[in-house]
Amino acid sequence: MKAVLLYAYGDPGQLRYEDTDMPKCGDNEVLVRVWATSINPIDLKMRSGAAKSRMPLEFPAILGRDLCGEVIETGRTVTGFPEGMRVMGLANRTYAEYTVAKADVLSPIPDALNFEQAAVLPLVTTTGSQLIERAVKPKAGQTVLVTGALGSVGRTAVHVARKHGVRVLAGVRLKEKEETAKLEVDGVVAIDSEEEIGQLHDLDAIADTIGGATIQRLLKTIRNGGVLGSVLGEPEGAKAYDIHVEAFMAQPDASRLYQLADDTARHEFSIPIDRTIKLQEIQEAHRIFERGGLRGKIVLVP
């Protein structure tokens, strides 16, 4: 089969589209023909070596977390996944024509979604929902600021928080405020404006997808005893405040993924797609992603 192999940490030039062995299906695994996957920031951090302290690689490695395709074969203990079934999941080694995944991370794809629409969902929707439900854990009526609300994780966090009856503020850049009006939120805050940050106070929680200097400036806006949920680790300076910090890494949750995919199928929220690129053009795809300025995710198709 064809796959993208990474031979060493470095720039996109280290990614090679070439032949490799077909993966073998274990007892509790499913062999999936990959019809689409997508690029996530963690892919770039793993490729460059920025994430090697917590996610070391054995070379040659195959990157990719979003799995979307059809069942080819199942292990002897697997039931409920007939050949040809359309499935998606938060998995590994998805920059390939075929991959194997544990059966318990896979869920069916709602009929209304095509492979490309489903391929952008697993990592970002799982992360966004767990940011709210496992990290922030807000109560109905509380006020939560979601930073990076126009990003894929942020959009999911906004949607999930609203489902829980939370008053949601969308934190975006000043130039994005007009576009953010399309989101169903209770308010929009330019978090690159000191003036607008200065108007925030006594927030029950922040669901942070940005990190860096921005979240450091926002720590003072959380009430005493409030919560900072983060997908990027505890920010510097957080211990100076009387707040609870909950940093986490997303874990597969097949049933929740299906619910969120069904929500997108019913147009309750969406994860935009900027473009679709052939997997064999992976070097250029990573360069485009790194340049930024995208208006959605990059889908990769074998």
RODO-2510 file (C-alpha; in nm, 4 decimals, decimal comma):
residues 302
     n   res          X          Y          Z
     1     m     0,0000     0,0000     0,0000
     2     k     0,0956     0,3660    -0,0254
     3     a     0,1525     0,5750     0,2850
     4     v     0,3343     0,8870     0,4006
     5     l     0,6478     0,7854     0,5909
     6     l     0,8432     1,0159     0,8193
     7     y     1,2098     0,9168     0,8483
     8     a     1,3357     1,1878     1,0843
     9     y     1,2150     1,4927     1,2721
    10     g     1,2248     1,8052     1,0614
    11     d     1,0493     2,0136     0,7968
    12     p     0,7862     1,8880     0,5480
    13     g     1,0635     1,7564     0,3260
    14     q     1,1015     1,4651     0,5689
    15     l     0,7609     1,3289     0,4625
    16     r     0,7796     1,0690     0,1825
    17     y     0,4846     0,9174    -0,0034
    18     e     0,5900     0,5630    -0,0903
    19     d     0,5171     0,1916    -0,0677
    20     t     0,5075     0,0189     0,2698
    21     d     0,3692    -0,3015     0,4212
    22     m    -0,0031    -0,3486     0,4675
    23     p    -0,0923    -0,3374     0,8413
    24     k    -0,2109    -0,6600     1,0035
    25     c    -0,5378    -0,6764     1,1928
    26     g    -0,5187    -0,7862     1,5585
    27     d    -0,7905    -0,9733     1,7467
    28     n    -0,9722    -0,6591     1,8654
    29     e    -0,8867    -0,4408     1,5681
    30     v    -1,0457    -0,3346     1,2425
    31     l    -0,8623    -0,2936     0,9127
    32     v    -0,9943     0,0210     0,7450
    33     r    -0,9460     0,1483     0,3932
    34     v    -0,8820     0,5185     0,4468
    35     w    -1,0927     0,7350     0,2178
    36     a    -1,0027     1,0636     0,3855
    37     t    -0,8084     1,2098     0,6765
    38     s    -0,7119     1,5645     0,7724
    39     i    -0,4225     1,7690     0,9058
    40     n    -0,4167     1,8779     1,2702
    41     p    -0,1624     2,0942     1,4554
    42     i    -0,0373     1,7904     1,6476
    43     d     0,0750     1,6370     1,3162
    44     l     0,3155     1,9258     1,2631
    45     k     0,4418     1,9107     1,6210
    46     m     0,5082     1,5375     1,5885
    47     r     0,6785     1,5810     1,2500
    48     s     0,9047     1,8636     1,3677
    49     g     0,9931     1,6977     1,6981
    50     a     0,8250     1,9680     1,9079
    51     a     0,6096     1,6985     2,0726
    52     k     0,8764     1,4267     2,1043
    53     s     0,9085     1,4565     2,4831
    54     r     0,5472     1,3426     2,5319
    55     m     0,4819     1,1643     2,2011
    56     p     0,8116     1,0134     2,0778
    57     l     0,8159     0,8425     1,7401
    58     e     0,9841     0,5287     1,6110
    59     f     1,1071     0,5835     1,2560
    60     p     0,9892     0,5386     0,9936
    61     a     0,6619     0,6694     1,1364
    62     i     0,3193     0,7303     0,9847
    63     l     0,1383     1,0380     1,1137
    64     g    -0,2339     1,1201     1,1180
    65     r    -0,5099     1,1048     1,3819
    66     d    -0,8351     1,1435     1,1882
    67     l    -0,9662     0,8191     1,0410
    68     c    -1,2494     0,7997     0,7917
    69     g    -1,3083     0,5070     0,5583
    70     e    -1,4658     0,1657     0,5184
    71     v    -1,4196    -0,1655     0,6948
    72     i    -1,2116    -0,4212     0,5042
    73     e    -1,1479    -0,6861     0,7708
    74     t    -1,2044    -0,7404     1,1423
    75     g    -1,0209    -0,9297     1,4151
    76     r    -1,1680    -1,2513     1,5540
    77     t    -1,3176    -1,0877     1,8657
    78     v    -1,4745    -0,7921     1,6815
    79     t    -1,8481    -0,7760     1,6169
    80     g    -2,0732    -0,5071     1,4761
    81     f    -1,8434    -0,3889     1,1974
    82     p    -1,9457    -0,5636     0,8747
    83     e    -1,7274    -0,5391     0,5673
    84     g    -1,7978    -0,2192     0,3755
    85     m    -1,9332    -0,0286     0,6759
    86     r    -1,8437     0,3415     0,6723
    87     v    -1,6549     0,4285     0,9908
    88     m    -1,4655     0,7164     1,1511
    89     g    -1,2570     0,7484     1,4632
    90     l    -0,9730     0,9118     1,6527
    91     a    -0,6926     0,6738     1,5636
    92     n    -0,3270     0,6715     1,4544
    93     r    -0,1233     0,6233     1,1351
    94     t    -0,3979     0,7569     0,9079
    95     y    -0,1733     0,9170     0,6437
    96     a    -0,2064     0,5925     0,4495
    97     e    -0,4316     0,3948     0,2164
    98     y    -0,5053     0,1449     0,4955
    99     t    -0,4709     0,1462     0,8720
   100     v    -0,5853    -0,0594     1,1693
   101     a    -0,7691     0,0767     1,4712
   102     k    -0,9111    -0,0640     1,7922
   103     a    -1,2778    -0,1447     1,7374
   104     d    -1,3838     0,0582     2,0398
   105     v    -1,2595     0,3883     1,8919
   106     l    -1,4700     0,3528     1,5770
   107     s    -1,8210     0,4765     1,5146
   108     p    -2,0471     0,4727     1,2088
   109     i    -2,0608     0,7779     0,9843
   110     p    -2,4063     0,9414     0,9700
   111     d    -2,5659     0,8823     0,6299
   112     a    -2,5896     1,2552     0,5573
   113     l    -2,2108     1,3053     0,5739
   114     n    -1,9660     1,2152     0,2994
   115     f    -1,6150     1,0900     0,3733
   116     e    -1,4523     1,4330     0,3486
   117     q    -1,7063     1,5946     0,5815
   118     a    -1,6542     1,3170     0,8354
   119     a    -1,2740     1,3201     0,8059
   120     v    -1,2383     1,6621     0,9699
   121     l    -1,4367     1,5639     1,2805
   122     p    -1,2637     1,3038     1,5021
   123     l    -0,9803     1,4911     1,6736
   124     v    -1,1235     1,8426     1,6848
   125     t    -1,4761     1,7514     1,7950
   126     t    -1,3499     1,5047     2,0550
   127     t    -1,1100     1,7690     2,1874
   128     g    -1,3676     2,0482     2,1897
   129     s    -1,6311     1,8418     2,3666
   130     q    -1,3877     1,7102     2,6292
   131     l    -1,2571     2,0639     2,6858
   132     i    -1,6062     2,1577     2,8037
   133     e    -1,7363     1,8334     2,9543
   134     r    -1,4228     1,6935     3,1189
   135     a    -1,2061     1,9993     3,1848
   136     v    -1,4286     2,3034     3,2411
   137     k    -1,7423     2,1158     3,3568
   138     p    -1,9601     2,4282     3,3629
   139     k    -2,3028     2,4485     3,5214
   140     a    -2,6036     2,5804     3,3311
   141     g    -2,6187     2,9583     3,3450
   142     q    -2,2467     3,0082     3,4057
   143     t    -2,0425     3,2315     3,1763
   144     v    -1,7582     3,0708     2,9802
   145     l    -1,5182     3,2409     2,7401
   146     v    -1,4036     3,0152     2,4545
   147     t    -1,0771     3,1410     2,3052
   148     g    -1,0155     3,0726     1,9377
   149     a    -1,3890     3,0287     1,8912
   150     l    -1,3629     3,0254     1,5105
   151     g    -1,1153     2,7381     1,5118
   152     s    -1,2335     2,3803     1,4760
   153     v    -1,1857     2,2910     1,8441
   154     g    -1,3309     2,6259     1,9486
   155     r    -1,6415     2,5857     1,7327
   156     t    -1,7056     2,2483     1,8918
   157     a    -1,6531     2,3877     2,2424
   158     v    -1,9037     2,6666     2,1712
   159     h    -2,1605     2,4170     2,0434
   160     v    -2,1190     2,1772     2,3359
   161     a    -2,1250     2,4549     2,5962
   162     r    -2,4487     2,5924     2,4545
   163     k    -2,5993     2,2425     2,4672
   164     h    -2,5252     2,2480     2,8400
   165     g    -2,7099     2,5769     2,8902
   166     v    -2,3949     2,7844     2,9334
   167     r    -2,3675     3,1556     2,8545
   168     v    -2,0918     3,1543     2,5917
   169     l    -1,8582     3,4379     2,4985
   170     a    -1,6540     3,3890     2,1807
   171     g    -1,2950     3,5067     2,2090
   172     v    -1,1484     3,5972     1,8689
   173     r    -0,9185     3,8508     1,7070
   174     l    -1,0581     4,1984     1,6430
   175     k    -1,0600     4,1461     1,2654
   176     e    -1,2671     3,8267     1,3109
   177     k    -1,5539     3,9820     1,5078
   178     e    -1,7815     4,0260     1,2069
   179     e    -1,7369     3,6637     1,0983
   180     t    -1,8017     3,5458     1,4548
   181     a    -2,1517     3,6934     1,4373
   182     k    -2,2469     3,3743     1,2493
   183     l    -2,1849     3,1700     1,5633
   184     e    -2,4709     3,1370     1,8095
   185     v    -2,3026     3,2952     2,1127
   186     d    -2,4041     3,5395     2,3825
   187     g    -2,1218     3,7822     2,3170
   188     v    -1,8014     3,8343     2,1190
   189     v    -1,4754     3,9602     2,2698
   190     a    -1,1654     4,0714     2,0799
   191     i    -0,8971     3,9014     2,2870
   192     d    -0,6210     4,0914     2,1052
   193     s    -0,7676     4,4195     2,2362
   194     e    -0,6574     4,5329     2,5815
   195     e    -0,9632     4,7565     2,5944
   196     e    -1,2043     4,4668     2,5431
   197     i    -1,0116     4,2365     2,7774
   198     g    -1,0371     4,5123     3,0380
   199     q    -1,4158     4,4886     3,0230
   200     l    -1,4100     4,1198     3,1201
   201     h    -1,4313     4,0198     3,4834
   202     d    -1,5578     3,7409     3,7081
   203     l    -1,5776     3,4796     3,4341
   204     d    -1,6774     3,1392     3,5664
   205     a    -1,4369     2,9719     3,3268
   206     i    -1,2230     2,9992     3,0175
   207     a    -1,2028     2,7162     2,7650
   208     d    -0,8674     2,7883     2,6023
   209     t    -0,7531     2,6700     2,2608
   210     i    -0,4849     2,9364     2,2023
   211     g    -0,2396     2,9467     2,4926
   212     g     0,0681     3,1684     2,4944
   213     a     0,0630     3,5364     2,5860
   214     t    -0,3080     3,5666     2,5109
   215     i    -0,4228     3,3320     2,7857
   216     q    -0,1726     3,4874     3,0267
   217     r    -0,3453     3,8240     2,9749
   218     l    -0,6849     3,6637     3,0303
   219     l    -0,6118     3,4858     3,3599
   220     k    -0,7116     3,7952     3,5580
   221     t    -1,0635     3,7816     3,4110
   222     i    -1,1515     3,4507     3,5832
   223     r    -1,3268     3,4829     3,9194
   224     n    -1,1715     3,3393     4,2339
   225     g    -1,2391     2,9666     4,2347
   226     g    -1,3104     2,9678     3,8610
   227     v    -1,1742     2,7227     3,6056
   228     l    -0,9279     2,7370     3,3199
   229     g    -0,9617     2,4407     3,0855
   230     s    -0,6760     2,4126     2,8368
   231     v    -0,5752     2,1933     2,5454
   232     l    -0,2230     2,3409     2,5599
   233     g    -0,1098     2,2753     2,9161
   234     e    -0,1009     2,5017     3,2212
   235     p     0,0031     2,8542     3,1205
   236     e     0,2898     3,0341     3,2875
   237     g     0,1697     3,2486     3,5769
   238     a    -0,1522     3,0561     3,6420
   239     k    -0,0474     2,9592     3,9939
   240     a    -0,0578     3,3271     4,0960
   241     y    -0,4368     3,3210     4,0684
   242     d    -0,7035     3,1535     4,2807
   243     i    -0,8279     2,9381     3,9947
   244     h    -0,8393     2,5694     3,9081
   245     v    -0,6434     2,4708     3,5963
   246     e    -0,7487     2,1579     3,4103
   247     a    -0,5136     2,0732     3,1222
   248     f    -0,5790     1,7536     2,9283
   249     m    -0,5178     1,5515     2,6126
   250     a    -0,8166     1,4240     2,4185
   251     q    -0,9001     1,0546     2,4440
   252     p    -1,1066     0,8567     2,1910
   253     d    -1,4796     0,8456     2,2637
   254     a    -1,6646     0,6726     1,9817
   255     s    -2,0186     0,7299     2,1091
   256     r    -1,9618     1,1026     2,1698
   257     l    -1,7995     1,1349     1,8278
   258     y    -2,1078     0,9869     1,6652
   259     q    -2,3347     1,2298     1,8531
   260     l    -2,1271     1,5273     1,7405
   261     a    -2,1132     1,3997     1,3825
   262     d    -2,4908     1,3668     1,3935
   263     d    -2,5151     1,7262     1,5169
   264     t    -2,3113     1,8400     1,2155
   265     a    -2,5264     1,6273     0,9837
   266     r    -2,8302     1,8138     1,1216
   267     h    -2,6513     2,1480     1,0638
   268     e    -2,6360     2,2385     1,4332
   269     f    -2,2721     2,3400     1,3868
   270     s    -2,0017     2,2807     1,1276
   271     i    -1,6282     2,2317     1,0876
   272     p    -1,5310     2,4216     0,7710
   273     i    -1,3082     2,2675     0,5041
   274     d    -1,0630     2,4988     0,3277
   275     r    -0,9423     2,2545     0,0634
   276     t    -0,8849     1,8905    -0,0270
   277     i    -0,5356     1,7741    -0,1265
   278     k    -0,4067     1,4389    -0,2505
   279     l    -0,2072     1,2468     0,0096
   280     q     0,0842     1,2187    -0,2327
   281     e     0,1149     1,5997    -0,2138
   282     i     0,1682     1,5838     0,1626
   283     q     0,4784     1,8038     0,1690
   284     e     0,2950     2,0914     0,0051
   285     a    -0,0116     2,0292     0,2235
   286     h     0,1985     2,0694     0,5394
   287     r     0,3620     2,3840     0,4011
   288     i     0,0208     2,5366     0,3277
   289     f    -0,0978     2,4478     0,6778
   290     e     0,2116     2,6027     0,8349
   291     r     0,1679     2,9287     0,6415
   292     g    -0,1723     2,9704     0,8044
   293     g    -0,4516     3,1979     0,6887
   294     l    -0,6797     2,9029     0,6145
   295     r    -1,0569     2,9293     0,6466
   296     g    -1,1027     2,5682     0,7527
   297     k    -0,9282     2,2344     0,7645
   298     i    -0,7186     2,0602     0,4994
   299     v    -0,8577     1,7215     0,3988
   300     l    -0,6166     1,4579     0,2648
   301     v    -0,7377     1,1857     0,0279
   302     p    -0,5301     0,8845    -0,0849
***
